[in-house]
């Protein structure tokens, strides 16, 4: 059995590649020219160069594969050119699904995100059935993931054997870039978070997310969505856990959103027109912080037997990996 993994050089994608190799599955990774491939170091993975924006490269990469894990996405809270979110996440996903259909791929797992799901009402918890719409999506990343998921659902209705997984905020080893969540851990370890703006999120171990992908491939229902998550937490609770693990004092100063939002607007303007670098206070992150991103993961636990590694353990693994690789 051979599987093509897109995004295999990324955080979740590399975890999926390692999980597949552990089962004896041959792994082919679609890699863009010039991409940082450190997450694949030491892995017996076949790499082929290609791009989601190059349909011919997708058809070539799929040749000889029976399975497809489409994990790749442009994941960021800011981009100098926002159209990149739609070219990669929407158009690229559509092109890949078309190529997979034409190649007769037996099973597909598409990595969406909880960002594509509806936001629960105040105090509530969202699940796979929580209704949403494009106008309720905050920022280009969320809008592009919502649109991409709609494309995939259309393919599924037309008979493409694709299962959708919606990971929450993963944490753990091999967060090379790192991801926005991993960067929070790194900044905490460096003592760079003197204050915080309260919000809620669902954390999960990235290795559990990888297992969830494999289980979705094996037993997920075609056209269904599965939230791959674990524990709903407030940011304050996460910092308290990190304080115990690292010995760094957790911040106690809570900033009101009304104070942070104007600063985020200023940071965004500077990034857009002056520095062209990622803003220190991402506007979309501040806007999303208004909502508690809490999710019910029981469907994936029930139908996919999704592992539930304690979040304290996942954070410990992340901290150790960042320390061992000199991030902090």
C-alpha positions in Angstrom: 0.0 0.0 0.0 1.3 3.4 -1.0 0.0 6.7 0.3 0.6 10.2 -1.0 0.8 12.8 1.8 0.6 16.4 1.0 2.0 18.8 3.6 4.3 16.1 4.9 7.0 18.6 5.8 4.5 20.4 8.1 3.6 19.7 11.7 0.5 17.4 11.2 1.7 16.1 7.9 5.0 14.8 9.2 3.2 13.2 12.1 0.9 11.4 9.7 3.9 10.3 7.7 5.6 8.8 10.8 2.4 7.1 11.8 2.0 5.6 8.3 5.6 4.3 8.2 5.0 2.6 11.6 2.2 0.5 10.0 4.4 -0.5 7.1 2.7 1.8 4.6 4.9 3.3 1.8 4.8 7.0 2.0 5.3 9.5 -0.9 5.5 13.1 0.1 4.6 16.0 -2.2 7.2 18.7 -1.5 7.4 22.2 -2.9 10.9 23.2 -4.2 12.8 25.0 -1.5 10.6 23.8 1.4 12.2 23.1 4.8 12.2 19.3 5.0 13.7 19.0 8.5 10.5 17.4 9.8 11.2 14.4 7.5 14.8 13.9 8.5 15.6 10.2 9.0 12.3 9.0 7.6 12.2 6.5 4.8 9.9 8.7 2.7 9.9 9.0 -1.1 9.7 12.7 -1.9 8.4 14.1 -5.2 8.5 17.8 -6.1 5.2 19.4 -6.9 2.8 22.2 -5.9 -1.0 22.3 -5.2 -1.1 25.1 -7.8 0.4 22.8 -10.5 -2.2 20.3 -11.6 0.2 18.3 -13.7 2.5 17.7 -10.7 -0.5 16.5 -8.7 -1.4 13.9 -11.3 2.2 12.7 -11.5 2.5 12.5 -7.7 -0.6 10.3 -7.4 0.6 7.8 -9.9 0.9 4.4 -8.2 -0.7 5.4 -5.0 -3.9 3.9 -3.5 -4.4 6.4 -0.7 -4.2 10.2 -0.3 -3.8 12.2 2.8 -4.3 15.9 1.8 -2.8 17.7 4.8 -1.2 20.6 3.1 -2.6 24.1 3.6 -1.4 27.7 3.8 -1.8 28.2 7.6 -1.1 31.6 9.0 -2.9 34.5 10.6 -1.5 37.0 8.2 -0.2 37.1 4.6 1.2 40.0 2.6 -0.9 38.8 -0.3 -4.1 37.2 1.1 -5.0 35.6 -2.3 -2.4 32.9 -1.4 -4.9 31.4 1.1 -7.5 30.9 -1.7 -5.0 29.7 -4.4 -3.5 27.0 -2.1 -6.3 26.1 0.2 -9.3 26.3 -2.1 -8.1 26.0 -5.7 -5.3 23.6 -4.8 -7.6 21.4 -2.9 -10.1 21.3 -5.8 -7.4 20.5 -8.3 -6.1 17.7 -6.1 -9.5 16.1 -5.6 -10.0 16.2 -9.4 -6.6 14.5 -9.9 -7.5 11.9 -7.2 -10.8 11.2 -8.9 -9.2 10.8 -12.3 -6.5 8.5 -10.8 -9.0 6.2 -9.1 -7.6 6.7 -5.6 -9.2 4.2 -3.3 -9.6 6.3 -0.2 -8.9 9.9 0.7 -8.6 11.8 4.0 -8.8 15.5 3.8 -7.4 17.6 6.6 -9.8 20.5 7.2 -9.8 22.4 10.5 -12.1 23.3 13.4 -11.7 26.8 11.8 -14.1 25.7 9.1 -16.8 24.8 11.7 -19.4 27.0 13.2 -18.7 28.9 16.4 -20.8 27.8 19.3 -23.1 30.1 21.2 -21.7 31.8 24.3 -20.8 29.0 26.8 -21.6 26.3 24.3 -19.5 23.6 22.6 -19.4 23.1 18.9 -19.6 19.8 17.1 -19.5 18.5 13.5 -23.1 19.6 13.0 -22.8 23.2 14.3 -24.1 25.4 11.5 -21.9 28.1 9.9 -21.6 30.2 6.8 -18.9 32.1 4.9 -19.9 35.4 6.4 -19.3 34.1 9.9 -15.7 33.1 9.1 -13.1 35.5 10.6 -10.2 36.1 8.3 -8.8 34.7 5.1 -7.5 31.5 6.6 -10.8 30.5 8.1 -12.7 31.6 5.0 -10.4 29.6 2.7 -10.7 26.5 4.8 -14.5 26.8 4.9 -14.6 27.1 1.1 -12.1 24.2 0.6 -14.2 22.0 2.8 -17.3 22.8 0.8 -15.5 21.8 -2.3 -14.5 18.5 -0.7 -18.1 17.8 0.4 -19.3 18.4 -3.1 -16.8 15.8 -4.4 -17.9 13.4 -1.7 -21.6 13.8 -2.7 -20.5 13.0 -6.3 -19.0 9.7 -5.2 -15.4 10.6 -4.3 -14.3 8.3 -1.4 -13.2 11.1 0.9 -13.4 11.5 4.7 -12.9 14.9 6.4 -11.1 15.4 9.6 -11.1 18.7 11.5 -8.1 18.9 13.9 -8.2 21.4 16.8 -5.0 23.0 18.1 -2.3 20.3 18.0 0.8 20.4 20.2 3.8 18.1 20.5 7.0 17.1 18.8 8.5 18.1 15.4 6.8 21.6 15.3 9.6 22.8 13.2 8.1 26.1 11.9 6.6 26.4 14.6 2.8 26.7 14.3 1.0 29.6 16.0 0.2 27.3 19.0 3.7 26.1 19.2 5.0 29.7 19.0 2.9 30.4 22.1 4.8 27.6 23.9 8.2 28.9 22.7 7.4 32.5 23.7 6.2 31.3 27.1 9.5 29.4 27.6 11.4 32.5 26.7 9.4 34.6 29.2 8.0 36.8 26.4 4.4 36.7 27.6 4.0 39.2 30.4 0.3 39.4 29.9 -2.5 37.7 28.0 -6.0 38.2 26.6 -8.3 35.4 27.8 -9.7 33.0 25.2 -10.6 29.3 24.9 -9.3 26.6 22.7 -9.2 22.8 22.3 -5.7 21.3 22.6 -4.7 17.9 21.4 -1.5 15.8 21.0 -0.3 15.9 17.3 0.5 12.2 17.5 -3.1 11.5 18.4 -4.2 13.6 15.4 -2.0 11.5 13.2 -3.6 8.3 14.5 -7.0 9.9 13.9 -6.1 10.4 10.2 -5.2 6.7 9.9 -8.3 5.6 11.6 -10.4 7.9 9.4 -8.8 6.3 6.4 -9.7 2.8 7.7 -13.1 3.3 9.2 -14.3 6.9 8.7 -17.6 7.3 6.8 -17.4 8.8 3.4 -18.5 12.5 3.4 -18.5 12.7 7.2 -16.5 15.2 9.3 -14.6 14.2 12.5 -13.2 16.7 15.0 -9.8 15.5 16.1 -9.4 17.1 19.4 -9.1 16.5 23.1 -9.5 18.9 26.0 -11.2 22.3 26.1 -9.1 24.8 28.0 -8.9 28.5 28.8 -5.6 30.2 27.8 -5.0 30.9 31.5 -5.2 27.2 32.3 -2.7 26.4 29.5 -0.2 28.9 30.9 -0.6 27.4 34.4 0.2 24.0 33.0 3.3 25.4 31.2 4.4 27.1 34.3 4.4 23.8 36.2 6.3 22.1 33.3 8.9 24.8 32.6 9.3 26.5 35.9 8.6 29.8 34.2 6.1 32.0 36.0 2.7 32.1 34.3 1.4 35.6 33.4 -1.3 36.9 35.8 -2.1 40.2 34.0 -5.2 39.8 31.9 -5.6 42.4 29.2 -9.1 43.5 28.1 -10.0 42.9 24.5 -10.9 46.5 24.1 -7.3 47.5 24.8 -5.7 44.9 22.6 -7.9 45.3 19.5 -6.7 48.9 18.6 -3.1 47.7 19.1 -3.7 44.8 16.7 -5.1 47.2 14.1 -2.0 49.3 14.4 0.2 46.2 14.1 -1.7 45.1 11.0 -1.3 48.4 9.3 2.5 48.4 10.0 2.8 44.9 8.7 0.7 45.6 5.5 2.4 48.9 4.6 5.7 49.2 6.3 7.5 46.0 7.4 5.7 43.4 5.3 6.4 41.0 8.2 4.0 39.0 10.3 2.5 41.4 12.9 3.5 40.8 16.6 -0.2 41.1 17.5 -2.2 39.4 14.7 -5.5 41.1 14.1 -7.3 37.9 13.1 -6.1 36.2 16.3 -7.4 39.0 18.5 -10.7 39.0 16.6 -11.1 35.2 17.0 -10.2 35.4 20.7 -13.6 36.8 21.3 -15.0 33.3 20.9 -14.3 30.2 22.9 -13.1 27.6 20.4 -14.4 24.6 22.4 -15.4 21.4 20.7 -17.1 18.1 21.3 -14.8 15.4 20.1 -17.0 12.4 21.1 -17.8 11.4 17.5 -14.2 10.8 16.6 -13.6 9.0 19.9 -16.6 6.8 19.3 -16.3 6.0 15.6 -12.5 6.3 15.1 -11.2 5.3 18.5 -9.3 8.6 18.6 -6.6 8.5 21.3 -6.8 11.0 24.2 -3.3 11.6 25.5 -3.4 13.9 28.5 -2.7 17.4 27.5 -0.1 17.8 30.2 1.8 15.0 28.6 1.5 16.6 25.1 2.7 19.9 26.5 5.7 18.2 28.2 6.6 16.6 24.9 6.4 19.9 23.1 8.5 21.7 25.8 11.2 19.0 25.7 11.3 19.0 21.9 11.7 22.8 21.7 14.4 22.7 24.4 16.3 19.8 22.7 16.2 21.7 19.4 17.3 25.0 20.9 14.1 27.0 20.3 14.2 28.2 23.9 
